[in-house]
Every structure is written in C-alpha cells, then in structure tokens.
Amino acid sequence: AQRGTPVQINVIGTAMFIIAVMVVLVGQVIASRRRNNARP
C-alpha cells in the first residue's frame, strides 16, 4: 500500500472506472442501433 492507502480505495476506484466505461460503451451501442434502425 502506498503511503498507507487502504487497498479498498484502489479496488473501489478501479470498479467505478470500469462501470463508467461500461455505461459509455452501452450508450454508444444503443445510440448506433437507433441510428441504424432509423435509416430506411
């Protein structure tokens, strides 16, 4: 642990980052599907 930082802080930070990336990716997929469905 660097400077006495609890390991849980690193785990929570990594988990939040991964969740945020997943939310963005899911949003991109949904948006692209809507665009493709709107085209004739």
All heavy atoms as a GROMACS GRO file, in nm:
protein
  301
    1ALA      N    1   0.084  -0.119   0.000
    1ALA     CA    2   0.000   0.000   0.000
    1ALA      C    3   0.088   0.125   0.000
    1ALA      O    4   0.178   0.136   0.081
    1ALA     CB    5  -0.093   0.000   0.120
    2GLN      N    6   0.059   0.217  -0.089
    2GLN     CA    7   0.139   0.338  -0.099
    2GLN      C    8   0.091   0.440   0.004
    2GLN      O    9  -0.027   0.472   0.010
    2GLN     CB   10   0.128   0.398  -0.239
    2GLN     CG   11   0.178   0.302  -0.348
    2GLN     CD   12   0.147   0.354  -0.487
    2GLN    OE1   13   0.073   0.450  -0.501
    2GLN    NE2   14   0.203   0.289  -0.587
    3ARG      N   15   0.185   0.491   0.085
    3ARG     CA   16   0.156   0.594   0.185
    3ARG      C   17   0.041   0.554   0.277
    3ARG      O   18  -0.042   0.636   0.314
    3ARG     CB   19   0.121   0.726   0.116
    3ARG     CG   20   0.235   0.779   0.031
    3ARG     CD   21   0.196   0.908  -0.037
    3ARG     NE   22   0.300   0.952  -0.130
    3ARG     CZ   23   0.285   1.051  -0.214
    3ARG    NH1   24   0.172   1.118  -0.219
    3ARG    NH2   25   0.382   1.085  -0.296
    4GLY      N   26   0.028   0.425   0.307
    4GLY     CA   27  -0.074   0.378   0.398
    4GLY      C   28  -0.214   0.382   0.342
    4GLY      O   29  -0.311   0.378   0.416
    5THR      N   30  -0.227   0.388   0.209
    5THR     CA   31  -0.360   0.391   0.148
    5THR      C   32  -0.421   0.252   0.153
    5THR      O   33  -0.358   0.156   0.110
    5THR     CB   34  -0.351   0.436   0.002
    5THR    OG1   35  -0.279   0.558  -0.004
    5THR    CG2   36  -0.489   0.455  -0.058
    6PRO      N   37  -0.543   0.239   0.204
    6PRO     CA   38  -0.606   0.106   0.209
    6PRO      C   39  -0.628   0.051   0.068
    6PRO      O   40  -0.656   0.126  -0.027
    6PRO     CB   41  -0.742   0.132   0.277
    6PRO     CG   42  -0.726   0.264   0.344
    6PRO     CD   43  -0.624   0.341   0.267
    7VAL      N   44  -0.615  -0.079   0.054
    7VAL     CA   45  -0.632  -0.143  -0.076
    7VAL      C   46  -0.774  -0.122  -0.128
    7VAL      O   47  -0.795  -0.111  -0.248
    7VAL     CB   48  -0.600  -0.293  -0.064
    7VAL    CG1   49  -0.621  -0.364  -0.198
    7VAL    CG2   50  -0.456  -0.313  -0.017
    8GLN      N   51  -0.871  -0.114  -0.038
    8GLN     CA   52  -1.011  -0.099  -0.079
    8GLN      C   53  -1.030   0.026  -0.164
    8GLN      O   54  -1.115   0.027  -0.253
    8GLN     CB   55  -1.102  -0.091   0.044
    8GLN     CG   56  -1.115  -0.223   0.117
    8GLN     CD   57  -1.005  -0.243   0.219
    8GLN    OE1   58  -0.906  -0.172   0.220
    8GLN    NE2   59  -1.022  -0.342   0.307
    9ILE      N   60  -0.955   0.130  -0.137
    9ILE     CA   61  -0.970   0.254  -0.216
    9ILE      C   62  -0.933   0.228  -0.361
    9ILE      O   63  -1.003   0.272  -0.453
    9ILE     CB   64  -0.882   0.365  -0.155
    9ILE    CG1   65  -0.939   0.405  -0.019
    9ILE    CG2   66  -0.875   0.486  -0.249
    9ILE    CD1   67  -0.857   0.510   0.052
   10ASN      N   68  -0.825   0.154  -0.384
   10ASN     CA   69  -0.786   0.122  -0.520
   10ASN      C   70  -0.890   0.033  -0.587
   10ASN      O   71  -0.920   0.051  -0.706
   10ASN     CB   72  -0.650   0.052  -0.521
   10ASN     CG   73  -0.538   0.143  -0.475
   10ASN    OD1   74  -0.545   0.264  -0.493
   10ASN    ND2   75  -0.436   0.086  -0.414
   11VAL      N   76  -0.943  -0.063  -0.514
   11VAL     CA   77  -1.043  -0.153  -0.571
   11VAL      C   78  -1.169  -0.076  -0.607
   11VAL      O   79  -1.224  -0.093  -0.717
   11VAL     CB   80  -1.076  -0.266  -0.471
   11VAL    CG1   81  -1.192  -0.352  -0.521
   11VAL    CG2   82  -0.952  -0.353  -0.446
   12ILE      N   83  -1.216   0.010  -0.518
   12ILE     CA   84  -1.337   0.087  -0.544
   12ILE      C   85  -1.316   0.182  -0.662
   12ILE      O   86  -1.402   0.196  -0.750
   12ILE     CB   87  -1.380   0.164  -0.417
   12ILE    CG1   88  -1.426   0.064  -0.310
   12ILE    CG2   89  -1.490   0.264  -0.448
   12ILE    CD1   90  -1.449   0.128  -0.175
   13GLY      N   91  -1.201   0.247  -0.667
   13GLY     CA   92  -1.172   0.338  -0.777
   13GLY      C   93  -1.169   0.266  -0.910
   13GLY      O   94  -1.224   0.313  -1.010
   14THR      N   95  -1.106   0.150  -0.912
   14THR     CA   96  -1.100   0.071  -1.036
   14THR      C   97  -1.239   0.025  -1.077
   14THR      O   98  -1.276   0.032  -1.195
   14THR     CB   99  -1.008  -0.050  -1.017
   14THR    OG1  100  -0.878  -0.004  -0.976
   14THR    CG2  101  -0.995  -0.130  -1.145
   15ALA      N  102  -1.319  -0.020  -0.981
   15ALA     CA  103  -1.454  -0.066  -1.012
   15ALA      C  104  -1.539   0.049  -1.067
   15ALA      O  105  -1.612   0.030  -1.166
   15ALA     CB  106  -1.520  -0.123  -0.886
   16MET      N  107  -1.528   0.167  -1.007
   16MET     CA  108  -1.605   0.281  -1.056
   16MET      C  109  -1.562   0.318  -1.198
   16MET      O  110  -1.647   0.351  -1.281
   16MET     CB  111  -1.587   0.401  -0.962
   16MET     CG  112  -1.656   0.385  -0.828
   16MET     SD  113  -1.619   0.519  -0.714
   16MET     CE  114  -1.687   0.657  -0.802
   17PHE      N  115  -1.433   0.312  -1.225
   17PHE     CA  116  -1.384   0.345  -1.359
   17PHE      C  117  -1.438   0.245  -1.461
   17PHE      O  118  -1.487   0.284  -1.568
   17PHE     CB  119  -1.230   0.343  -1.359
   17PHE     CG  120  -1.172   0.363  -1.495
   17PHE    CD1  121  -1.172   0.487  -1.553
   17PHE    CD2  122  -1.116   0.256  -1.563
   17PHE    CE1  123  -1.118   0.506  -1.680
   17PHE    CE2  124  -1.062   0.273  -1.689
   17PHE     CZ  125  -1.062   0.399  -1.747
   18ILE      N  126  -1.432   0.116  -1.427
   18ILE     CA  127  -1.481   0.013  -1.521
   18ILE      C  128  -1.631   0.030  -1.545
   18ILE      O  129  -1.678   0.020  -1.658
   18ILE     CB  130  -1.448  -0.127  -1.466
   18ILE    CG1  131  -1.295  -0.148  -1.470
   18ILE    CG2  132  -1.519  -0.235  -1.545
   18ILE    CD1  133  -1.250  -0.275  -1.403
   19ILE      N  134  -1.706   0.057  -1.438
   19ILE     CA  135  -1.851   0.075  -1.454
   19ILE      C  136  -1.879   0.196  -1.543
   19ILE      O  137  -1.967   0.190  -1.630
   19ILE     CB  138  -1.916   0.090  -1.316
   19ILE    CG1  139  -1.912  -0.043  -1.241
   19ILE    CG2  140  -2.061   0.140  -1.329
   19ILE    CD1  141  -1.952  -0.034  -1.096
   20ALA      N  142  -1.806   0.304  -1.524
   20ALA     CA  143  -1.827   0.423  -1.607
   20ALA      C  144  -1.799   0.393  -1.754
   20ALA      O  145  -1.874   0.435  -1.843
   20ALA     CB  146  -1.739   0.538  -1.557
   21VAL      N  147  -1.690   0.320  -1.781
   21VAL     CA  148  -1.657   0.285  -1.919
   21VAL      C  149  -1.767   0.197  -1.978
   21VAL      O  150  -1.807   0.216  -2.094
   21VAL     CB  151  -1.520   0.215  -1.926
   21VAL    CG1  152  -1.495   0.157  -2.064
   21VAL    CG2  153  -1.410   0.312  -1.888
   22MET      N  154  -1.817   0.102  -1.900
   22MET     CA  155  -1.923   0.013  -1.950
   22MET      C  156  -2.049   0.092  -1.982
   22MET      O  157  -2.114   0.067  -2.084
   22MET     CB  158  -1.954  -0.096  -1.845
   22MET     CG  159  -1.841  -0.193  -1.826
   22MET     SD  160  -1.800  -0.288  -1.972
   22MET     CE  161  -1.944  -0.392  -1.983
   23VAL      N  162  -2.085   0.189  -1.898
   23VAL     CA  163  -2.204   0.271  -1.923
   23VAL      C  164  -2.188   0.348  -2.054
   23VAL      O  165  -2.282   0.354  -2.135
   23VAL     CB  166  -2.228   0.367  -1.805
   23VAL    CG1  167  -2.332   0.473  -1.841
   23VAL    CG2  168  -2.272   0.290  -1.682
   24VAL      N  169  -2.070   0.403  -2.077
   24VAL     CA  170  -2.047   0.478  -2.200
   24VAL      C  171  -2.057   0.384  -2.321
   24VAL      O  172  -2.119   0.417  -2.423
   24VAL     CB  173  -1.909   0.548  -2.196
   24VAL    CG1  174  -1.874   0.606  -2.332
   24VAL    CG2  175  -1.910   0.656  -2.090
   25LEU      N  176  -1.996   0.266  -2.312
   25LEU     CA  177  -1.999   0.172  -2.424
   25LEU      C  178  -2.141   0.126  -2.454
   25LEU      O  179  -2.182   0.119  -2.570
   25LEU     CB  180  -1.910   0.051  -2.393
   25LEU     CG  181  -1.759   0.080  -2.393
   25LEU    CD1  182  -1.681  -0.045  -2.352
   25LEU    CD2  183  -1.713   0.129  -2.528
   26VAL      N  184  -2.218   0.097  -2.351
   26VAL     CA  185  -2.357   0.055  -2.371
   26VAL      C  186  -2.436   0.168  -2.436
   26VAL      O  187  -2.516   0.145  -2.527
   26VAL     CB  188  -2.420   0.011  -2.237
   26VAL    CG1  189  -2.571  -0.006  -2.251
   26VAL    CG2  190  -2.357  -0.118  -2.189
   27GLY      N  191  -2.413   0.290  -2.392
   27GLY     CA  192  -2.481   0.404  -2.453
   27GLY      C  193  -2.445   0.419  -2.600
   27GLY      O  194  -2.532   0.450  -2.683
   28GLN      N  195  -2.320   0.397  -2.634
   28GLN     CA  196  -2.278   0.406  -2.774
   28GLN      C  197  -2.346   0.298  -2.858
   28GLN      O  198  -2.389   0.324  -2.970
   28GLN     CB  199  -2.126   0.392  -2.784
   28GLN     CG  200  -2.049   0.508  -2.725
   28GLN     CD  201  -2.066   0.635  -2.806
   28GLN    OE1  202  -2.077   0.632  -2.926
   28GLN    NE2  203  -2.068   0.747  -2.737
   29VAL      N  204  -2.354   0.177  -2.805
   29VAL     CA  205  -2.418   0.067  -2.880
   29VAL      C  206  -2.565   0.098  -2.902
   29VAL      O  207  -2.618   0.081  -3.012
   29VAL     CB  208  -2.400  -0.066  -2.803
   29VAL    CG1  209  -2.486  -0.175  -2.864
   29VAL    CG2  210  -2.253  -0.106  -2.804
   30ILE      N  211  -2.633   0.145  -2.797
   30ILE     CA  212  -2.775   0.176  -2.810
   30ILE      C  213  -2.795   0.289  -2.911
   30ILE      O  214  -2.886   0.283  -2.996
   30ILE     CB  215  -2.834   0.213  -2.673
   30ILE    CG1  216  -2.835   0.089  -2.583
   30ILE    CG2  217  -2.974   0.271  -2.688
   30ILE    CD1  218  -2.875   0.119  -2.440
   31ALA      N  219  -2.711   0.390  -2.906
   31ALA     CA  220  -2.725   0.503  -2.999
   31ALA      C  221  -2.702   0.457  -3.143
   31ALA      O  222  -2.774   0.499  -3.234
   31ALA     CB  223  -2.627   0.613  -2.962
   32SER      N  224  -2.603   0.373  -3.164
   32SER     CA  225  -2.576   0.328  -3.301
   32SER      C  226  -2.689   0.239  -3.352
   32SER      O  227  -2.724   0.245  -3.471
   32SER     CB  228  -2.443   0.253  -3.307
   32SER     OG  229  -2.451   0.131  -3.240
   33ARG      N  230  -2.748   0.159  -3.264
   33ARG     CA  231  -2.861   0.076  -3.307
   33ARG      C  232  -2.980   0.163  -3.346
   33ARG      O  233  -3.050   0.136  -3.443
   33ARG     CB  234  -2.900  -0.022  -3.196
   33ARG     CG  235  -2.805  -0.138  -3.183
   33ARG     CD  236  -2.857  -0.238  -3.083
   33ARG     NE  237  -2.763  -0.350  -3.069
   33ARG     CZ  238  -2.778  -0.448  -2.982
   33ARG    NH1  239  -2.882  -0.449  -2.900
   33ARG    NH2  240  -2.690  -0.545  -2.977
   34ARG      N  241  -3.005   0.268  -3.268
   34ARG     CA  242  -3.117   0.359  -3.301
   34ARG      C  243  -3.093   0.426  -3.435
   34ARG      O  244  -3.185   0.444  -3.514
   34ARG     CB  245  -3.134   0.463  -3.191
   34ARG     CG  246  -3.196   0.408  -3.066
   34ARG     CD  247  -3.221   0.517  -2.965
   34ARG     NE  248  -3.281   0.464  -2.842
   34ARG     CZ  249  -3.298   0.533  -2.732
   34ARG    NH1  250  -3.259   0.658  -2.725
   34ARG    NH2  251  -3.354   0.476  -2.627
   35ARG      N  252  -2.968   0.467  -3.460
   35ARG     CA  253  -2.937   0.532  -3.587
   35ARG      C  254  -2.957   0.435  -3.703
   35ARG      O  255  -3.012   0.471  -3.807
   35ARG     CB  256  -2.791   0.582  -3.586
   35ARG     CG  257  -2.780   0.723  -3.537
   35ARG     CD  258  -2.641   0.778  -3.555
   35ARG     NE  259  -2.577   0.788  -3.423
   35ARG     CZ  260  -2.468   0.722  -3.385
   35ARG    NH1  261  -2.407   0.640  -3.467
   35ARG    NH2  262  -2.419   0.739  -3.266
   36ASN      N  263  -2.915   0.310  -3.686
   36ASN     CA  264  -2.930   0.212  -3.795
   36ASN      C  265  -3.077   0.178  -3.819
   36ASN      O  266  -3.118   0.159  -3.933
   36ASN     CB  267  -2.852   0.083  -3.760
   36ASN     CG  268  -2.702   0.106  -3.766
   36ASN    OD1  269  -2.655   0.201  -3.830
   36ASN    ND2  270  -2.626   0.022  -3.698
   37ASN      N  271  -3.156   0.172  -3.714
   37ASN     CA  272  -3.298   0.140  -3.729
   37ASN      C  273  -3.374   0.256  -3.792
   37ASN      O  274  -3.476   0.235  -3.858
   37ASN     CB  275  -3.359   0.105  -3.592
   37ASN     CG  276  -3.310  -0.029  -3.541
   37ASN    OD1  277  -3.258  -0.111  -3.617
   37ASN    ND2  278  -3.324  -0.051  -3.412
   38ALA      N  279  -3.328   0.378  -3.774
   38ALA     CA  280  -3.399   0.494  -3.829
   38ALA      C  281  -3.379   0.505  -3.980
   38ALA      O  282  -3.458   0.568  -4.047
   38ALA     CB  283  -3.350   0.621  -3.759
   39ARG      N  284  -3.272   0.447  -4.031
   39ARG     CA  285  -3.247   0.457  -4.175
   39ARG      C  286  -3.341   0.365  -4.251
   39ARG      O  287  -3.370   0.254  -4.207
   39ARG     CB  288  -3.102   0.417  -4.206
   39ARG     CG  289  -3.003   0.518  -4.151
   39ARG     CD  290  -2.861   0.474  -4.181
   39ARG     NE  291  -2.764   0.566  -4.120
   39ARG     CZ  292  -2.638   0.534  -4.098
   39ARG    NH1  293  -2.592   0.417  -4.130
   39ARG    NH2  294  -2.557   0.622  -4.044
   40PRO      N  295  -3.386   0.407  -4.370
   40PRO     CA  296  -3.477   0.324  -4.450
   40PRO      C  297  -3.404   0.205  -4.511
   40PRO      O  298  -3.288   0.206  -4.531
   40PRO     CB  299  -3.528   0.416  -4.559
   40PRO     CG  300  -3.442   0.538  -4.556
   40PRO     CD  301  -3.368   0.540  -4.426
   0.00000   0.00000   0.00000
